[in-house]
Amino acid sequence: MSTWRIARLVAAKDLRVEWRSRVVVNQVLPFAALVMVMFAFALDNTQLLTRVAPGLVWLATMFSLVVMVQRSFAVETADGALDALQVAGVRPGGIFLGKALALGAQLAVLQLVLLGAAIVLYRTELVAGGIVLLVTTYLAATTGLAFVGTLYGGLAAGAKGRETLLPLLMLPVVAPVLIGATRATEAALGTEGATPSDGWPWIGLLALFALVFGVGGTLAFGSLIDE
């Protein structure tokens, strides 16, 4: 089978597992919502919350990403499913792309919830002309996060203490996404007088990040899970 067909099958499998287990709905979404509420209580200043809302949304996304990646690869390693795929000769690039696609779809749902929470809790508003920038930011950032999460999830899957190793490896790497997505979202929401035109240069950073880790992950995933 082609790499893309393998990717579609792996993504469909991961999404079926999530649909039946409801881990994202029952655990990750409440966790992310709780993080947003805790931010609101900790800062306790409407003007400050409105100003930092874009960064808080992406911080909550990063924390939730760790939980989602750990869950995704725990399913694969619990019964040796990942090893079975390798023994069966399934292309590692297809596995990587499929798991990244499923992770990206779950992240997209999570981010819609977080954006809604920011509008309700932090009283953020979308400026005119910011919708296209916001959608582009979320697509580019979600793609990059899905690739990084899948790559480092595979790297840590077979390691001892992977629950603590994964965030130590992954969170420093996603710092460019946190910075770029926050700045672009600020421009889309008009934070502190920012305009949508201020956000487009950051889209280039997010797109480059996604491209590098997408290509690199597709090529290197097989070697990583072999180790």
N, C-alpha and C positions, 0 to 999 in steps of 0.2 A: 504494500500500500504506500501511497505517497505520504510525505511528511504532513501535509495539510489535512489529509483524511485521518491520519493518526491523531493529529491535534484535535480535530473535531470530536473524535470518539472519546479521547481522554477528557476533554472538557465536558462533554455530555455526561460521562460517568461521574465526574466530580460534582457536577450540578445535581445529578440524581441523588448522590449520597447526601448532599446538603439538603435537598428537598425532603428527604425521608427523615433525616436526623434533626433538622431545624436548629442546628447549632448557632448559625448566624442570627437567626430570628430570636431564639430563646436566650442566648448568652452574649454574643458579640454586640448586638444592637443595644440591649440594656446596659452593657458595660460602657459603650461609647456615649450613650445618653447620660449615664451617671457621671462620666468625666466632664461633660459639658456643664452639668448642673453644679458640680464641685468647683469648676472654674468660676461660675457665676457667684457662688457663695464666697469663694476665696478673694475675689477682686472687689465685689460688692460696690461697684461704682458704674453707673449706667454709661457715662461718657467714656470711661476707660474701657469698659467691655465692648462698646461699639467700635472703638479704635483698634482693639487687639483681636476682634472676633475672627478675622481671616486666619491669623496665626493659630488661634485656639482650635478652629475647625480642623486644620491640618495636623496639629499635634494630636488631637483625638484620633484622627485617621491613622497616624503612625503607630500609636499604642494599639489600636484595634488590629492593624496589619500584622503585628507580631503574633497575636492570638490566632488570627485566621491562618497564617502560614504554618504555625505549629500544628493546628488541627488538620490542615490539608496533608501534611507529610506524616502525621501520626497514623492516619488511616492507611497510608501506603506501607509503612514500616511495621505495623502491628502484626500483620499476617504474612509478611514477605512479598507483598504484591509488587513492589518496585523491583525486587530481585527477579520475580517471575517475568515481568515485562522485559527485563534485560536478557534473561535466558531465552525467551521466546524470539529474540532478535528484533524487537520493536525499536525503531529509530529513536535515540535519546532526544534528538531535536524536536521530534513530534511530541514526545512526552512533555518536554519543557514548554513548548508553545501551548499545548492543551491545558496544562495546569495553570499557566499564566493567564490564559483566556478565561478559565473558570474563576480564578482569583480576581481578575479585573472586573468581571460581571458582579461578583459579590461586593467588591469595593465600591462600584458605582451605586449600588442600592444603599450601602452604608453612607456614602457621602451625600446622597439626597436627603437622608434622614438628618444628618449632621447640619446641613445647610438650613433645613427647616427649623431645627432646634436653635440655630444661631439667629434666625429671623425672629423667633418667638422670644428667646431668652435675652438676646443681646440687642434687639431692636435694630438690626442692620437693614439696609435698604439697597435695592439694585438700581443703579443710575441708568438713565436712558443711554442706550448704545452699549451697555455692559453685558448684555445677555450672551452675545456671540463670543466675547472674550471669556466670560465665565465658563461657558460650555467647552470652548477650546482648551482652557486651562485644565478643567476636570478630565477631559479625554487624554491630554498629554501626560498629566501628572499620574493619573490612574494607570496608564500603560506602563510608565516607568516604574511605578511602585510594584505592579504585578510582576514585571520581569525581575526586578531586584529581589522581591520576596520569594519567587520561585527558585531563583539561582541560589540564594543563601539558604533557603529551606532545604534544598537538595544537598548542599554542602554540609549542613549541620545534622541531616537526618540520621546518619549512622554514628554520630559522635556521642560520647558519654557526656551527660550534663547538657544535652542540646536545648533544654528549656531555658537555661541561662546563657548558653553560648550564642544562640540565635540573635537576641537583641543586642548583645555586645558586638557582633559582627555586622549586623544589618543597619542599625540605627545611625552610626556615623556615616555610612555610605549614602543614605537617603537625605543627608543634610542639604545637598543642592536642590532636591525636589521641595523640601520644606521651605527653603528660602524663595525659590522661584515661584512656587505655587502661591505662597503667602503674598508676595509682591503683586503678582498678576491678579489675585483675588481682591486685594485692596484696591487696585485700579478699577476692577469691574464693579465694586461696591461703592466707589467714590470716597474711600476712607481718607480723611484729612485732606480733602480737596483734590485727590488723585483723579485722573481722567483715564478712560479706556486706552487711549494711545500710549499711556505710560506703561501699560502691562504687556504690550505685544513683544517688546524685546525679551521679556522673560520666557515667552513661549518658545523662543529659539533654544534657550537653555534646556527647557523641559523636553523638547523634541530631540535634541542631541543626546540627552541622558537616556531617553527611552531607546533611541537607535543603538547606542553603544551597548547597553545591557541586553537589548533584544538580540542583536547579532552575536555578541559575546556569549550570552547564555545558550543560544542555539548550538553554537560550535563547541562549547566547553562543558555542557551539562553531562554528557556521557562520561567524561573523565572524572568529573566531580563525584558522581554517584558511584563510580567504580571504586574510588578511594574510600 
